[in-house]
């Protein structure tokens, strides 16, 4: 379980970086999709 949590943390960090880059470019549609994915992973990790 620890490796799964660590993998999720790494994936969340990667998605947050991508989100920042897409926000800077002004691409709202991809930002929304990335935000949804981050939220799902965060909720999954807390459960």
LINWOTA-V870592 format. One record per run of one state. SS is the DSSP state (@ for helix, = for strand, . for the rest). FROM is the first residue (numbers start at 0). TO is the last residue. If there is no record, write none. Layout:
<<SS,FROM,TO> <SS,FROM,TO>>
//
This chain:
<<.,0,0> <@,1,24> <.,25,26> <@,27,45> <.,46,46>>
//
